[in-house]
Amino acid sequence: GLGSMVMLKLVVSISYVVAIFVNFILAAGLPLLVSRRIQRDLFASEASLRKAEEVGGLGTLVADLRTMELTTNSVLLRMLGQGPDQRFTVQTWQSVLHPDERMRASAVLDAMRQGHTPTAHNEYRIVRPDNGEVRWLSVSSEVSADPLTAEPVLLSSMRDITDLKQAELAAVQARELADQASNAKSSFLATMSHEIRTPMNAILGLLNLL
């Protein structure tokens, strides 16, 4: 959703700012030029956003659209049943997707890489490799510009919506059972009406002969 994408953009932007400061300090060898308090504040801000992702169960992914190198957070790796140190690639993502979802997901990614679709929101099934469990993910994606190079990057946020999908399925099944019960009742009443009406017609016919 919109809130997820805003948080993801904040995380990416702050991460780049932190990287700039750290690289400057290491390259110039002048740590005194940047106060320790500023450094602490920058790292604290990034840590707070990371914590918010953890609490909100928000998995994030940043893809360089030129090289398709992917960067993920720990929430996403856990969500997809991956190890904390496992390298995550496009091939990994395709392998995790449910077989029935792979072609659709690939078409969406191609459209975004080619600039045809700047934003996308989809729901996909995945099969966790660690336990074989099928889960539902809500995936929101947006093509944005890298704050440092202005090159296009793909920002994606993912949430596990399995509980929601199961509730929706239960509601559909409940409606179907209610419809079946209603149809059965209507059929029963129609049959009973016919069964009652048939002998009554015969009786009324005999009465008319008397």
C-alpha positions in Angstrom: 0.0 0.0 0.0 0.9 3.7 0.0 2.2 3.6 3.6 4.4 0.7 2.9 6.0 2.4 -0.1 6.6 5.6 1.9 8.3 3.7 4.7 10.4 1.8 2.1 11.5 5.0 0.4 12.5 6.4 3.8 14.6 3.3 4.6 16.3 3.5 1.2 17.0 7.2 1.4 18.4 7.1 5.0 20.5 4.0 4.1 22.1 6.0 1.2 22.7 9.0 3.5 24.4 6.7 6.1 26.5 5.1 3.3 27.6 8.5 2.1 28.8 9.6 5.5 30.5 6.3 6.3 32.3 6.3 3.0 33.4 9.9 3.3 34.8 9.2 6.8 36.7 6.1 5.7 38.0 7.7 2.5 39.0 11.0 3.9 40.3 9.7 7.2 38.8 12.7 8.9 36.3 11.4 11.5 36.4 14.6 13.4 34.7 16.5 10.6 31.5 14.7 11.4 30.3 14.7 14.9 29.7 11.4 16.7 26.3 12.7 17.6 25.3 13.1 13.9 26.6 9.6 13.2 24.6 8.1 16.1 21.5 9.9 15.1 21.7 8.7 11.5 22.3 5.1 12.6 19.5 5.4 15.2 17.1 6.6 12.6 17.8 3.7 10.3 17.6 1.3 13.2 14.2 2.7 14.1 12.9 2.3 10.6 14.2 -1.3 10.5 12.5 -2.0 13.8 9.2 -0.5 12.4 9.6 -3.0 9.5 10.0 -5.8 11.9 7.0 -4.9 14.0 4.8 -4.3 11.0 5.9 -7.5 9.3 7.0 -5.5 6.2 9.4 -7.2 3.9 11.3 -4.9 1.6 13.3 -5.4 -1.6 15.3 -3.0 -3.7 16.3 -4.1 -7.2 18.9 -2.4 -9.5 17.0 -2.5 -12.8 20.2 -2.6 -14.8 22.0 -5.5 -13.1 18.9 -6.9 -11.3 21.0 -7.2 -8.1 18.5 -7.5 -5.2 18.8 -6.1 -1.7 16.3 -7.4 0.9 15.7 -6.9 4.6 15.6 -9.7 7.1 11.8 -9.7 7.4 11.5 -10.6 3.7 14.0 -13.4 4.0 12.1 -15.0 6.9 8.8 -14.5 5.1 10.1 -16.4 2.1 11.7 -19.2 4.2 15.3 -18.1 3.4 18.3 -18.2 5.6 19.6 -14.9 7.1 22.9 -15.1 5.1 21.4 -16.5 1.9 22.0 -14.5 -1.3 18.6 -13.5 -2.8 18.4 -13.3 -6.6 15.6 -13.1 -9.2 16.0 -16.9 -9.6 15.5 -17.3 -5.9 12.3 -15.3 -6.1 11.0 -17.3 -9.1 11.8 -20.6 -7.3 9.8 -19.5 -4.2 6.8 -18.5 -6.2 4.0 -21.0 -6.6 4.3 -22.6 -10.1 1.0 -21.1 -11.2 2.2 -17.6 -10.3 5.6 -17.5 -12.0 4.5 -16.5 -15.5 2.3 -13.7 -14.2 5.0 -12.4 -11.8 7.6 -12.5 -14.6 5.3 -10.5 -16.9 4.9 -7.8 -14.3 8.6 -7.5 -13.7 9.3 -7.3 -17.4 6.7 -4.5 -17.8 8.2 -2.5 -15.0 11.8 -3.0 -16.3 10.7 -1.7 -19.7 9.0 1.3 -18.2 5.5 0.2 -19.2 4.2 0.0 -15.7 5.6 2.4 -13.0 3.6 0.9 -10.2 2.0 -2.5 -9.5 0.1 -4.2 -6.8 -0.4 -7.9 -6.9 -1.1 -10.9 -4.7 1.0 -14.0 -5.2 1.2 -17.5 -3.7 4.6 -18.7 -2.6 5.8 -22.2 -1.4 8.2 -21.9 1.5 11.2 -24.1 0.8 11.8 -24.8 4.4 8.4 -26.4 5.2 6.5 -26.6 1.9 3.8 -24.3 3.3 1.8 -22.3 0.7 1.4 -18.6 1.8 -0.2 -15.6 0.2 1.8 -12.3 -0.2 0.6 -8.8 -1.1 3.3 -7.2 -3.2 3.4 -3.4 -3.9 6.1 -2.2 -6.3 7.2 1.1 -7.7 10.0 2.2 -10.1 12.0 5.1 -8.5 15.3 6.9 -9.0 18.4 6.0 -7.1 19.1 9.0 -4.8 22.8 8.8 -5.7 23.0 7.8 -9.3 19.5 8.7 -10.6 19.4 5.3 -12.2 16.0 3.5 -12.0 15.5 1.1 -9.1 12.5 -1.1 -8.2 11.2 -0.7 -4.7 8.9 -3.5 -3.5 7.2 -4.1 -0.2 5.6 -7.4 0.8 3.2 -8.5 3.5 2.0 -11.9 4.4 -1.8 -11.9 3.9 -2.4 -15.6 4.3 -4.8 -15.2 7.3 -6.8 -12.6 5.3 -7.1 -14.9 2.3 -8.2 -17.8 4.5 -10.8 -15.6 6.1 -12.1 -14.6 2.6 -12.2 -18.3 1.6 -14.1 -19.2 4.7 -16.6 -16.4 4.0 -17.1 -17.6 0.4 -17.6 -21.2 1.6 -20.1 -19.9 4.3 -22.0 -18.1 1.6 -22.1 -21.1 -0.7 -23.4 -23.3 2.2 -26.1 -20.7 2.9 -27.1 -20.6 -0.7 -27.2 -24.4 -0.8 -29.4 -24.5 2.3 -31.7 -21.8 0.8 -32.0 -23.7 -2.5 -32.7 -27.0 -0.6 -35.4 -25.2 1.5 -37.0 -23.8 -1.6 -36.9 -27.1 -3.4 -38.4 -28.9 -0.4 -41.2 -26.3 -0.1 -42.0 -26.6 -3.8 -42.1 -30.4 -3.6 -44.3 -30.4 -0.5 -46.7 -27.9 -2.1 -47.0 -30.1 -5.2 -47.5 -33.2 -3.0 -50.2 -31.5 -1.0 -51.9 -29.9 -4.0 -52.3 -33.2 -6.0 -54.5 -35.1 -3.5 -56.4 -31.9 -2.7 -57.4 -31.6 -6.3 -58.7 -35.1 -6.4 -60.8 -34.4 -3.2 -62.2 -31.2 -4.6 -63.1 -33.0 -7.8 -65.0 -35.7 -5.9 -66.8 -33.0 -3.9 -68.0 -31.4 -7.1 -69.6 -34.7 -8.2 -71.7 -34.9 -5.1 
